[in-house]
């Protein structure tokens, strides 16, 4: 693992309708399988990341990487590639839009 991470997963109404709970469970399973749930990766649920319609949304620090449309497969890929391999999952990357 490259370093310590803090992941924020949106569980607001829109992301919840788009599968945030399933994404959370897949993420937790993958973290446990890799032994990262206690070492290196902190998961925080948040109410809204302001990217409704692109969910489920995840932002990861310290990089500030935004991922959108994260399903169960995507959660697994983030654990394997981002956390373990140290590379971004390009197919899920999203540039957040700030509302005016």
N, C-alpha and C positions, 0 to 999 in steps of 0.2 A: 504494500500500500504506500502511496506516495506521501500522504500527509493526513491531517485531521480535517474533517469536513462538517459543515452544518447545513442540513438540507431542510428547506421549508416546503411543505406540501399543502397546496390549497384544498380546503375542504368546505369552501363556500357553497352556496346553493347550486350554482351552475356547474362547478367542477364535480360536485357530488352527483348530479344528474348524469354527468359524463363518465362516471366510474371511478371517482377518487378513492372510495373505500376498497375496491378491488385492487387498485394500484398500491394503496397502503399495505394491504395484506401481502401482495407479491413482493414489495420492497422489503418488508419485515422478514419474510421467508428467505430471500436472497441474502440479506445482511446476516441472519443467523447462520445460514449455510457457510458463509465466508468468515464467520467469527468477528464480524465488524460491529455488531449491535452494541457491544460494550467498549470497543476500542476503535477510536478514530472517526466514527460517524454518529452524529447527533441528528435525530429527526424531530422536527417541530411541526405540528399541524397549525395552519393559520386559516383565518376566516376568508380572506380574499387577497389575491395578488394583483387584482385589477386587470386581468387578461381574460375576462369572461368570453366564452365561445371558443377558446383554444385549449380547454382543459382536458384532463387534469393537468395542472401546471405545477412545476417544481422549479425552485431556484436554489442553487448550491453555492455556498461560500467556503473558501475565500475567493474563488474565481469569479463569482457573480454570474455563473452560467445559468441561463434560463432554458428549461425544457418544457415543451408543450405537447399535448395529445399523448401523454404518457400512459400507456396501457400496461397490462401485466408483463408482456414481453419487454416493453421499454424500461420498466422498473428493473428487470433482471439485467438488461443491457447496460443501464447506468451503473449498477453495482459492479458488474464485471469489467466494463471499460473505463468509466470515469474513476471509480474508487480504487479498484484493484490495478487496472492497467495504466491509469493516469492519462487517458485520452478522452476527448469529448465524443459524445454520440451525435454525430452531425445530423442524422436524419430527424432528430428530435429537437435540435437547437432552435431557439426562437428569440428574436429581437423584440423585447417588450415595447409596446406602444404606450406612451404616456398620454393620458387624456388631457385635452386642452381645457 
